Amino acid sequence: MNEAALLLEATKMAKKFDSVVALKAASLQVRPGEVHGLMGSNGAGKSTLVKIITGVYPADGGQIFVKGVIRSFRSPAEARRAGIVSVYQDPALVPDLTVAQNMRLAGASVDAVRKWLTELGIVRLDFSLLVRDLPDPTLRLIDLARALAWEPAVLLLDEITASLPADLSEQIYAMVKHWRQRGNAVIFISHRMAEVSALCDRATVLRDGVTAGVTERAHGSEERIVALMLGAETARAVASGPSTHAGGSRPDDAEPALEVRGLRCSPLVNEVSFKLYSGEVLGMVALEGQGQEELFDCIAGSRRYGEGAILAHGKELRLRHPADAIAAGIVLVPANRLLALLQQRPIPENIGLPAFGGIRNWGPIKSRDERARVESSIERLRIDTRAGSELRRLSGGNQQKVVIARWLASGFDILLCFDPTRGIDIGTKRQIYALVREIAAEGSAVLLFTSELTEIALACDRAIVLFGGRVVAEMPVSQADEATLLRSAHGLSPSAEAS
């Protein structure tokens, strides 16, 4: 296609954050009157590419063309003036301002925003309400209505439907089709394969910061997208079968260590049920925004749930606070280690934190037994203590080890690991895989959510998949190859013949 006929083109875009390479050579071509899908696994570079195109980040390499003219945007306002507007994963609204104040702050017409909200099914919204008092789905539609009010030639939607109920998602689909009919373009980012197949004319697939390929909407395009996301090397590994290990057998009448029954937590957890047994690692897979974070928060006692029950060894729990979960033997290792650590305090104090029991007990660990357990956990995880005076001086991998060491020192029955190897080096990852297996072998139960599908075969006995806030698949690890998990996580049947 003639470059001048393209509405937007990004060629060989590159971006690096310190030592992390987010984009290597990503390219994208968008035609007028087209809905263009942008696909890729978590961490493939989709959001980074969108933020470069819309002026949030400067590019380290590559070029952007708008209607054939080379452009470089230093801010979202510059991109907006060129006709490019994005609605990001999280609503870009100031919580402590009213809706009207947010619109004026961004230079958007309140009347135009109100018009588009009505088109999207939100009528009679009180613009004097504070943003923080509105539900998340409403905020997402306000953000979208503001973007539409600027009449962009290219509208970028980054996971706009991830936390929306079905009726509001349908409003989004109708708007996208309407925008295309006007001759504009929509770049649609979604982990929901069915949405991409239904809405998009073409899709660009990113893998490891590079454009892996472009697909046309046709029969079998879903299989083509999955193949591009996996890559040839992974596809060969899938074909030869995962490197699995068999979990120990258990009696048919064995009591679960943890059981979740019909759990609901608005708006993303919808009647989730599963069982986890002592001595096993249960892997959980889900794409962004499928309710996994809210589910872990409910089990860990940091979020209230509306319906359902959580049981430990057959006893229903009343979880009103994380302390209630800890008292029941349920502990959490979060993906964001900064939430679990005291950055200005030494390693031993961070590991021994559960032993203090109150602010008056704070300080160096006095109990000989406590010191021995802390030292033992440091040694077991091979934590680098050279920067022990302040935890913030440790590497990310060592900080994550400290979080795990804390619970090894204090003891637990059920370990919740939410993406524990996110952002750490491969050597430390393998140490954590091995440790998880050791913990299960010692009789504890482990629930492991991971955004890296390869970790399921490396660490787990069984796997469950969440989609739309529900468990849509459950399988032994011998059947949990990456292609099967990826299909289930996109709401497709676990296996199908490629066309």
Secondary structure, DSSP 8 states (H G I E B T S, - for coil): --GGG-SEEEEEEEEEETTEEEEEEEEEEE-TT-EEEEE--TTSSHHHHHHHHTTSS--SEEEEEETTEEE--SSHHHHHHTTEEEE-SS----TTSBHHHHHHHHT--HHHHHHHHHHTT--S--TTSBGGGS-HHHHHHHHHHHHHHT--SEEEEESTTTT--HHHHHHHHHHHHHHHHTT-EEEEE-S-HHHHHHH-SEEEEEETTEEEEEEESSTTHHHHHHHHHH-HHHHHHHHH-----------TT---SEEEEEEEETTTEEEEEEEE-TT-EEEEE--TTSSHHHHHHHHTTSS--SEEEEEETTEE---SSHHHHHHTTEEEE-S-GGGT--TTS-HHHHHTHHHH-SGGG-SS---HHHHHHHHHHHHHTT---TTTT-GGGS-HHHHHHHHHHHHHHH--SEEEEESTTTT--HHHHHHHHHHHHHHHHTT-EEEEE-S-THHHHHH-SEEEEEETTEEEEEEEGGG--HHHHHHHHTTS-S-----
